[in-house]
Amino acid sequence: MAEVRRHLVEHFQRFDTAGIGKIKKEALESVLIGVGQSQKEAEGLLMQYGASAGMICYRHFVDWVLAASAAPSRPPRATAKERLGAVFQACDAHRTGRISRGALMEAMRQISPGEAWAELQAVYAGCMRPGEDPVDYQAFIDALFEGDAQASVAEEELDRLSYYASPKSELVTVLRRLDPEVEEAAPRFATMEEFREAHADNEPLLRQLRNRVLICATCKKPNAYTMKSCNACDSPLSGIEESVNDNIFMGFIYGVAKGRFPYAISTRAETEDYLAFDDPLGVTVCHLCVIPTSTFCPDIRFLFADPARGLRLVEDLMEVGRQAALTYWSDKAFVEAYWPGREPPETTEDMENLCVLGFNFPPSMFQLHLQFQHGPLFPFHAVQLERGSHYNHGRFYPLEYVRAALALGDAVRMDVDDDTRIEDIVAKVKDQGLDYDTMHKQMIDKGKSFAKKFPIWHRRDFEHTVTNGKVYSNDTGEVVPDLNPAELQRKDNAAMRNYAKPKCSMYRFMKSPSEVKHFLEGV
């Protein structure tokens, strides 16, 4: 093996005229063809590796190729027909071989959501006998896979909406904490209750500390009060009563040590006026929240009370987020694991092309925060995006849209208070020729493109695959009945996120309430 490695490295070194250990993708492909690979095989290897435009570390590539070739063979993955059969069997409590027509079509709708469902439901209905109810689901599966074209569509839909789970330890790369030598700041208040008691006569300040939320019964994540399913684990939120919880972000700013849990932060960048930190429930390999700390602004509606000042605030949030994301790019091990072969983005535009950026309304925390999500999405969340369960229309407002809307200036200026409807703002902006629907779709398309832009998730790196609520072993291809997808996702989030690794700290520029001005005070 060592001789083979040396031989391959020597081939690549001939193209490394600068002696930097990296060569272009095209040169890498030429060498592979030169040592006996067909062009299709070479392209396939580079795709699996995740090679993209730019310079690629050829020694790392050689090690990856040799490790993959030495990996033990595994039993074949369950076929699409077998996986679909398992889905229907889960609906067949009495094992009759039949389920209701409605249950079958609902299962297929879950597999083919959104636009795909509109196109495919006629195909699915055509695979059932006229008037048949309950349906012989094995006959339905046989009919669905009878033609090559239909079988291809069914296979593609199942694969597109399957995701890997249970990452192996060697996949999980932890970023070192930023500036570990910085002196830790001491909290000003031990608890949120202590802070409230100290300011009991200041009702406007106390209102800053409250969020309207729905608490997920499965993973306990606070969700915006308009959400239909949890955006962390996808559990339904129907039947859960709206409640109020602590605005943790304001606790960070005011130097509160803890609420229901410690308020220390996984900090990536901090200044007198801004704070960027790892989202504790991140959906991508680099998921930051960026907040203002000298200004209280509950959400994006208030920015339209003074568009020019709002635009400056939004641009500042983006720049702080960009600087924070570059700390990830400075970590060689992290880059090799998640962005192999890529060079750091040199401009703000370069960075934006690699990220989904925007604001939620209503937010889960009522302090303006930029969601800064550098691709790729984690496998579960990539599928959630395909299903239409991420960046929901009417709730997620892309940075590109908010920035362009605020740039319209006085033409979109409005009187804003807690009762202002976001729909009225969107309509006013549309009257000026800027369409939210178009820009939201462009953002969705960008998020979906990450799967091709960052093709780093491979079956060999995970223990399981989840398809339509069923967990399959990647070793045997068999269903693992005692594993719950929501519980797997909770564990995966804890394993793969960077939050709190190795430790968290307090915001070093914590404020007194008099130092934090409401955005409307400047209007």
C-alpha positions as CSV (number, residue, x, y, z in Angstrom):
1,M,0.0,0.0,0.0
2,A,2.8,2.4,0.8
3,E,4.4,1.7,-2.6
4,V,1.1,2.4,-4.3
5,R,0.7,5.7,-2.4
6,R,4.3,6.8,-3.3
7,H,3.7,6.0,-6.9
8,L,0.4,8.0,-7.1
9,V,1.9,11.0,-5.2
10,E,4.8,11.1,-7.7
11,H,2.3,11.3,-10.6
12,F,0.5,14.2,-9.0
13,Q,3.8,16.0,-8.1
14,R,4.6,16.5,-11.7
15,F,1.8,19.0,-12.0
16,D,2.7,20.7,-8.7
17,T,5.2,23.1,-10.2
18,A,4.8,25.6,-7.3
19,G,5.6,22.9,-4.7
20,I,2.6,23.7,-2.6
21,G,1.1,20.2,-2.3
22,K,-2.0,21.2,-4.4
23,I,-3.0,20.9,-8.1
24,K,-6.0,21.9,-10.1
25,K,-9.0,19.5,-10.5
26,E,-8.3,19.2,-14.2
27,A,-4.7,18.0,-13.5
28,L,-6.0,15.5,-11.0
29,E,-8.4,14.1,-13.5
30,S,-5.6,13.9,-16.1
31,V,-3.5,11.8,-13.8
32,L,-6.3,9.4,-13.0
33,I,-6.9,8.8,-16.7
34,G,-3.2,8.4,-17.2
35,V,-3.0,5.6,-14.6
36,G,-5.9,3.6,-16.3
37,Q,-9.2,5.2,-15.2
38,S,-11.8,6.0,-17.8
39,Q,-12.9,9.6,-17.9
40,K,-16.3,8.6,-16.4
41,E,-14.5,6.7,-13.6
42,A,-12.2,9.6,-12.9
43,E,-15.1,12.1,-12.8
44,G,-17.0,9.7,-10.5
45,L,-14.0,9.5,-8.1
46,L,-13.7,13.3,-8.0
47,M,-17.4,13.7,-7.4
48,Q,-17.4,11.2,-4.5
49,Y,-14.4,13.0,-3.0
50,G,-16.2,16.3,-3.3
51,A,-13.6,18.0,-5.6
52,S,-14.6,21.4,-6.9
53,A,-13.0,24.2,-8.9
54,G,-9.8,25.4,-7.3
55,M,-6.7,23.7,-5.9
56,I,-6.9,20.2,-4.4
57,C,-4.5,18.7,-1.9
58,Y,-3.4,15.6,-3.8
59,R,-1.9,13.7,-0.8
60,H,-5.2,14.0,1.0
61,F,-6.9,12.7,-2.1
62,V,-4.6,9.7,-2.5
63,D,-5.1,8.8,1.2
64,W,-8.9,9.0,0.6
65,V,-8.7,6.8,-2.5
66,L,-6.6,4.1,-0.8
67,A,-8.8,4.1,2.4
68,A,-11.9,3.7,0.3
69,S,-10.4,0.8,-1.7
70,A,-9.3,-0.9,1.5
71,A,-12.7,-0.7,3.1
72,P,-14.5,-4.0,3.6
73,S,-17.4,-4.8,1.3
74,R,-20.9,-4.5,2.6
75,P,-24.1,-6.2,1.8
76,P,-26.1,-4.3,-0.8
77,R,-28.5,-1.5,0.4
78,A,-32.1,-2.4,0.4
79,T,-33.7,-1.7,-3.0
80,A,-36.2,1.1,-3.5
81,K,-39.0,-1.6,-3.8
82,E,-38.0,-3.1,-0.5
83,R,-37.8,0.2,1.3
84,L,-41.2,1.2,-0.1
85,G,-42.6,-2.1,1.0
86,A,-41.3,-1.4,4.6
87,V,-43.1,2.0,4.5
88,F,-46.5,0.4,3.6
89,Q,-46.0,-2.5,6.1
90,A,-45.7,0.0,8.9
91,C,-49.3,1.1,7.9
92,D,-50.5,-2.5,7.8
93,A,-51.0,-3.2,11.5
94,H,-52.8,-6.5,10.9
95,R,-50.5,-7.7,8.2
96,T,-53.3,-8.2,5.6
97,G,-51.2,-7.0,2.7
98,R,-53.6,-4.2,2.2
99,I,-54.0,-0.6,3.4
100,S,-56.5,2.1,2.6
101,R,-56.2,4.1,-0.6
102,G,-56.0,7.3,1.5
103,A,-53.1,5.9,3.7
104,L,-51.2,4.7,0.6
105,M,-51.6,8.1,-1.2
106,E,-50.6,10.0,2.0
107,A,-47.4,7.9,2.3
108,M,-46.6,8.6,-1.3
109,R,-47.3,12.3,-0.7
110,Q,-44.8,12.3,2.1
111,I,-42.2,10.8,-0.2
112,S,-43.0,13.3,-3.0
113,P,-43.9,16.6,-1.4
114,G,-44.5,20.0,-3.0
115,E,-44.2,20.4,-6.8
116,A,-43.2,16.7,-7.2
117,W,-46.5,15.5,-5.7
118,A,-48.5,17.6,-8.1
119,E,-46.7,15.9,-11.0
120,L,-46.6,12.3,-9.7
121,Q,-50.0,11.7,-7.9
122,A,-51.6,10.8,-11.3
123,V,-48.8,8.2,-11.9
124,Y,-49.4,6.7,-8.4
125,A,-53.2,6.6,-8.9
126,G,-52.7,4.9,-12.2
127,C,-50.9,2.1,-10.5
128,M,-54.0,1.1,-8.5
129,R,-56.9,-0.9,-9.8
130,P,-60.0,1.3,-10.4
131,G,-62.1,1.5,-7.3
132,E,-59.7,-0.6,-5.3
133,D,-59.9,0.3,-1.5
134,P,-58.1,-1.1,0.5
135,V,-55.2,-1.4,-1.9
136,D,-53.0,-4.5,-2.4
137,Y,-49.8,-2.5,-1.8
138,Q,-47.4,-5.2,-3.2
139,A,-49.4,-5.1,-6.4
140,F,-49.1,-1.3,-6.4
141,I,-45.4,-1.5,-5.9
142,D,-45.0,-4.0,-8.7
143,A,-47.0,-1.8,-11.0
144,L,-45.1,1.3,-10.0
145,F,-41.8,-0.4,-10.8
146,E,-43.0,-2.1,-13.9
147,G,-41.7,0.4,-16.5
148,D,-38.1,1.6,-16.5
149,A,-39.1,5.3,-16.5
150,Q,-41.5,4.9,-13.6
151,A,-39.0,2.7,-11.6
152,S,-36.4,5.4,-12.2
153,V,-38.8,8.1,-10.8
154,A,-39.7,6.1,-7.8
155,E,-36.0,5.2,-7.0
156,E,-35.0,8.9,-7.4
157,E,-37.8,10.1,-5.2
158,L,-36.9,7.7,-2.4
159,D,-33.2,8.4,-2.6
160,R,-33.7,12.2,-2.8
161,L,-35.8,12.1,0.4
162,S,-33.6,9.6,2.3
163,Y,-30.8,10.8,4.6
164,Y,-27.9,9.4,6.4
165,A,-27.9,9.3,10.2
166,S,-25.5,8.3,13.1
167,P,-22.2,9.7,11.9
168,K,-19.1,7.7,12.7
169,S,-16.6,9.3,15.0
170,E,-14.0,9.8,12.3
171,L,-16.4,12.1,10.4
172,V,-17.0,14.5,13.3
173,T,-14.5,17.3,13.2
174,V,-14.6,19.8,16.0
175,L,-13.4,23.4,15.4
176,R,-11.1,24.7,18.1
177,R,-12.6,27.5,20.1
178,L,-11.8,31.1,19.0
179,D,-9.2,33.0,21.0
180,P,-8.9,30.6,24.0
181,E,-6.5,32.9,25.8
182,V,-9.0,35.7,26.1
183,E,-9.8,36.5,29.7
184,E,-13.3,35.3,30.7
185,A,-15.9,37.8,31.7
186,A,-17.8,37.5,34.9
187,P,-21.6,37.6,34.8
188,R,-23.5,40.6,36.2
189,F,-26.6,38.6,37.3
190,A,-26.7,35.0,38.5
191,T,-30.1,34.3,37.0
192,M,-32.8,35.8,34.8
193,E,-35.1,36.1,37.8
194,E,-32.5,38.1,39.6
195,F,-32.3,40.5,36.6
196,R,-36.1,40.8,36.6
197,E,-36.2,41.6,40.3
198,A,-33.5,44.3,39.9
199,H,-35.6,46.0,37.2
200,A,-39.1,45.1,38.3
201,D,-40.4,48.7,37.7
202,N,-39.1,48.8,34.1
203,E,-41.9,47.2,32.1
204,P,-40.5,48.0,28.6
205,L,-37.2,46.3,29.6
206,L,-39.1,43.3,31.0
207,R,-41.0,42.9,27.7
208,Q,-37.6,42.5,26.0
209,L,-37.1,39.3,28.0
210,R,-40.2,37.4,26.7
211,N,-40.7,35.3,23.6
212,R,-44.0,33.8,22.2
213,V,-43.2,30.2,21.3
214,L,-44.4,26.6,20.9
215,I,-42.2,24.2,22.8
216,C,-41.6,20.9,20.9
217,A,-42.7,17.9,23.0
218,T,-40.0,15.7,21.4
219,C,-36.8,17.7,21.5
220,K,-37.9,20.7,23.6
221,K,-36.8,23.3,21.1
222,P,-38.7,26.6,21.2
223,N,-40.3,27.2,17.9
224,A,-42.0,30.3,16.5
225,Y,-45.7,30.4,17.5
226,T,-46.8,30.1,13.8
227,M,-44.8,26.8,13.1
228,K,-46.6,23.6,12.2
229,S,-43.7,21.3,12.8
230,C,-40.5,21.5,14.8
231,N,-37.6,22.8,12.6
232,A,-35.1,20.8,14.6
233,C,-36.7,17.3,14.7
234,D,-39.8,17.6,12.4
235,S,-42.2,16.5,15.1
236,P,-45.7,18.0,14.7
237,L,-46.6,21.0,16.9
238,S,-50.4,20.7,16.5
239,G,-52.1,20.7,19.9
240,I,-49.2,22.4,21.7
241,E,-50.3,25.6,23.5
242,E,-48.5,28.8,22.9
243,S,-46.3,29.8,25.8
244,V,-43.7,32.4,26.8
245,N,-40.1,31.7,27.5
246,D,-36.9,33.7,28.2
247,N,-35.3,35.8,25.5
248,I,-31.9,34.2,25.8
249,F,-30.2,36.6,23.4
250,M,-31.0,39.5,25.7
251,G,-29.7,37.5,28.6
252,F,-26.4,37.2,26.7
253,I,-26.3,41.0,26.3
254,Y,-27.2,41.9,29.9
255,G,-24.6,39.5,31.4
256,V,-27.1,37.0,32.9
257,A,-25.4,33.8,33.9
258,K,-28.3,31.4,33.5
259,G,-32.0,30.9,33.0
260,R,-33.2,27.3,32.7
261,F,-29.7,26.5,31.6
262,P,-26.3,28.4,31.5
263,Y,-26.2,31.5,29.2
264,A,-22.6,31.0,28.2
265,I,-22.0,31.3,24.4
266,S,-20.0,29.5,21.8
267,T,-18.5,32.8,20.6
268,R,-16.9,33.2,17.1
269,A,-16.8,37.0,16.9
270,E,-17.6,39.8,19.3
271,T,-17.4,43.6,19.4
272,E,-18.9,46.4,21.5
273,D,-21.9,46.4,19.2
274,Y,-22.3,42.9,17.8
275,L,-22.0,39.2,18.8
276,A,-21.7,36.2,16.5
277,F,-22.0,32.7,18.0
278,D,-22.7,29.1,16.9
279,D,-26.3,28.3,16.8
280,P,-26.9,25.6,19.5
281,L,-29.3,23.8,17.1
282,G,-27.3,24.3,13.9
283,V,-28.5,22.9,10.6
284,T,-25.2,23.3,8.7
285,V,-21.6,22.6,9.4
286,C,-21.1,26.4,10.1
287,H,-24.3,27.9,11.4
288,L,-24.0,31.2,13.2
289,C,-26.4,33.7,14.8
290,V,-25.4,37.3,14.6
291,I,-27.1,39.9,16.9
292,P,-26.7,43.6,17.6
293,T,-25.9,44.2,21.3
294,S,-26.3,48.0,21.6
295,T,-29.7,48.0,19.8
296,F,-32.8,46.2,20.8
297,C,-34.8,45.4,17.6
298,P,-37.4,42.6,18.1
299,D,-37.6,41.6,14.4
300,I,-37.2,42.7,10.8
301,R,-40.5,44.7,10.7
302,F,-39.0,47.4,12.9
303,L,-36.1,48.0,10.4
304,F,-38.7,49.6,8.0
305,A,-39.4,52.4,10.5
306,D,-36.0,53.8,9.3
307,P,-34.9,51.9,6.2
308,A,-31.5,53.7,5.8
309,R,-30.5,52.9,9.4
310,G,-32.0,49.5,9.1
311,L,-29.9,48.8,6.1
312,R,-26.7,49.8,7.9
313,L,-27.6,47.5,10.7
314,V,-28.2,44.6,8.4
315,E,-24.9,45.2,6.5
316,D,-23.0,45.2,9.8
317,L,-24.6,41.9,10.9
318,M,-23.4,40.4,7.6
319,E,-19.9,41.7,7.9
320,V,-19.6,40.4,11.5
321,G,-21.0,37.0,10.4
322,R,-18.5,36.9,7.5
323,Q,-15.6,37.5,9.8
324,A,-16.8,34.9,12.2
325,A,-17.2,32.3,9.4
326,L,-13.6,33.0,8.3
327,T,-12.5,31.5,11.7
328,Y,-13.8,28.2,10.4
329,W,-11.9,28.7,7.2
330,S,-8.7,29.2,9.2
331,D,-8.9,25.7,10.7
332,K,-7.2,23.3,8.3
333,A,-8.7,20.1,9.7
334,F,-12.2,21.5,9.5
335,V,-11.7,22.7,5.9
336,E,-10.3,19.3,4.8
337,A,-13.3,17.5,6.4
338,Y,-16.1,19.7,5.2
339,W,-14.9,22.0,2.3
340,P,-12.1,19.8,0.7
341,G,-10.4,21.3,-2.3
342,R,-11.9,24.8,-1.8
343,E,-10.1,28.1,-1.3
344,P,-11.4,30.6,1.4
345,P,-13.9,33.1,0.0
346,E,-12.1,36.3,-0.7
347,T,-15.0,38.7,-0.9
348,T,-18.4,39.2,0.7
349,E,-20.1,38.1,-2.5
350,D,-17.9,34.9,-2.6
351,M,-19.0,34.2,1.0
352,E,-22.7,34.8,0.3
353,N,-22.6,32.4,-2.6
354,L,-21.7,29.6,-0.1
355,C,-24.4,30.5,2.5
356,V,-28.1,30.7,3.1
357,L,-28.6,34.0,4.9
358,G,-31.8,35.6,6.3
359,F,-34.2,36.4,9.1
360,N,-37.2,34.6,10.5
361,F,-40.5,36.2,11.2
362,P,-41.8,35.6,13.7
363,P,-38.5,34.7,15.3
364,S,-38.1,32.1,18.0
365,M,-36.0,34.8,19.9
366,F,-37.3,38.4,19.8
367,Q,-34.0,40.1,19.2
368,L,-33.0,40.7,15.5
369,H,-30.6,37.9,14.5
370,L,-29.1,37.1,11.1
371,Q,-29.2,33.3,10.4
372,F,-25.8,32.8,8.8
373,Q,-25.7,29.2,7.4
374,H,-22.7,28.2,5.5
375,G,-23.2,25.1,3.4
376,P,-23.5,22.2,3.4
377,L,-26.6,21.4,5.3
378,F,-26.5,18.4,7.5
379,P,-28.1,15.3,5.8
380,F,-31.4,15.5,7.8
381,H,-31.8,19.2,7.1
382,A,-31.0,18.8,3.4
383,V,-34.0,16.4,3.2
384,Q,-36.1,18.8,5.2
385,L,-35.4,21.5,2.6
386,E,-36.4,19.1,-0.2
387,R,-39.6,18.4,1.7
388,G,-40.4,22.1,2.0
389,S,-39.9,22.1,5.8
390,H,-37.0,24.6,5.9
391,Y,-36.8,28.3,5.1
392,N,-40.6,28.4,5.0
393,H,-42.3,30.8,2.6
394,G,-43.8,33.7,4.6
395,R,-41.5,33.0,7.5
396,F,-37.9,33.1,6.2
397,Y,-36.9,36.4,4.6
398,P,-33.6,36.1,2.7
399,L,-30.9,38.6,3.4
400,E,-30.8,39.5,-0.3
401,Y,-34.5,40.5,-0.1
402,V,-34.3,42.4,3.2
403,R,-31.2,44.3,2.0
404,A,-32.8,45.2,-1.4
405,A,-36.1,46.2,0.3
406,L,-34.4,48.5,2.8
407,A,-32.3,50.0,0.0
408,L,-35.6,51.4,-1.4
409,G,-35.4,54.0,1.4
410,D,-38.3,56.3,2.2
411,A,-40.4,54.6,-0.5
412,V,-40.9,51.7,2.0
413,R,-40.7,53.6,5.3
414,M,-43.6,52.7,7.6
415,D,-44.9,53.4,11.1
416,V,-44.1,50.1,12.9
417,D,-45.3,48.6,16.2
418,D,-45.9,45.2,17.6
419,D,-49.1,44.8,15.7
420,T,-47.7,45.7,12.2
421,R,-48.4,42.9,9.7
422,I,-45.4,41.6,7.8
423,E,-47.7,41.0,4.8
424,D,-48.3,44.8,4.7
425,I,-44.5,45.4,4.5
426,V,-44.1,42.8,1.8
427,A,-47.0,44.4,-0.2
428,K,-45.5,47.8,0.1
429,V,-42.1,46.5,-1.1
430,K,-43.7,44.7,-4.0
431,D,-45.4,48.0,-5.1
432,Q,-41.8,49.2,-5.6
433,G,-41.1,46.3,-8.0
434,L,-39.3,43.9,-5.5
435,D,-41.0,40.5,-5.3
436,Y,-40.6,38.4,-2.2
437,D,-41.8,35.2,-3.8
438,T,-39.2,35.4,-6.6
439,M,-36.3,36.0,-4.2
440,H,-37.5,33.4,-1.7
441,K,-37.5,30.8,-4.5
442,Q,-34.0,31.8,-5.6
443,M,-32.8,31.3,-2.0
444,I,-34.5,27.9,-1.8
445,D,-32.8,26.9,-5.1
446,K,-29.4,28.0,-3.6
447,G,-29.9,26.0,-0.5
448,K,-30.8,22.9,-2.6
449,S,-27.7,23.4,-4.7
450,F,-25.4,22.8,-1.7
451,A,-25.9,19.0,-2.2
452,K,-24.0,19.3,-5.4
453,K,-21.7,22.1,-4.4
454,F,-20.6,20.3,-1.2
455,P,-20.9,16.5,-2.0
456,I,-19.3,15.4,1.2
457,W,-21.9,13.1,2.8
458,H,-21.2,9.4,2.0
459,R,-23.0,6.2,3.2
460,R,-19.7,4.8,4.4
461,D,-19.4,7.6,7.0
462,F,-22.8,6.8,8.7
463,E,-24.3,3.9,10.5
464,H,-27.9,4.3,9.2
465,T,-30.1,5.6,6.5
466,V,-33.6,7.0,7.2
467,T,-36.3,6.7,4.5
468,N,-39.8,8.0,5.2
469,G,-39.6,7.4,8.9
470,K,-37.9,4.0,8.8
471,V,-34.3,3.5,9.9
472,Y,-32.1,1.1,7.9
473,S,-28.7,-0.3,8.8
474,N,-26.0,0.8,6.4
475,D,-24.2,-2.5,7.1
476,T,-27.0,-5.0,6.5
477,G,-29.6,-2.9,4.5
478,E,-32.2,-4.2,7.0
479,V,-34.8,-2.1,8.9
480,V,-33.8,-1.4,12.5
481,P,-37.2,-1.3,14.2
482,D,-36.2,-0.1,17.7
483,L,-34.5,3.1,16.4
484,N,-36.6,6.3,16.4
485,P,-35.6,8.9,13.7
486,A,-36.4,11.9,15.9
487,E,-34.1,10.5,18.6
488,L,-31.4,9.7,16.1
489,Q,-31.6,13.3,14.9
490,R,-31.3,14.7,18.4
491,K,-28.1,12.6,18.9
492,D,-26.7,13.6,15.5
493,N,-27.2,17.3,16.2
494,A,-25.3,16.9,19.5
495,A,-22.5,15.0,17.8
496,M,-22.0,17.2,14.7
497,R,-22.6,20.7,15.9
498,N,-19.7,22.9,17.0
499,Y,-21.6,24.6,19.8
500,A,-19.9,24.4,23.2
501,K,-16.8,22.6,22.0
502,P,-14.6,22.7,23.9
503,K,-16.2,25.4,26.1
504,C,-18.4,28.5,26.2
505,S,-18.0,31.9,27.7
506,M,-19.9,35.1,28.6
507,Y,-20.2,38.0,26.2
508,R,-17.2,40.2,27.1
509,F,-18.9,43.6,26.2
510,M,-22.1,43.0,28.3
511,K,-24.4,46.0,28.7
512,S,-26.5,47.7,31.3
513,P,-30.1,48.4,30.1
514,S,-29.4,52.1,29.6
515,E,-26.7,51.2,27.0
516,V,-29.2,49.3,24.8
517,K,-31.4,51.5,22.8
518,H,-34.6,50.4,21.1
519,F,-34.3,50.7,17.3
520,L,-37.4,53.0,17.3
521,E,-35.7,55.5,19.6
522,G,-33.7,56.8,16.7
523,V,-36.8,57.3,14.4
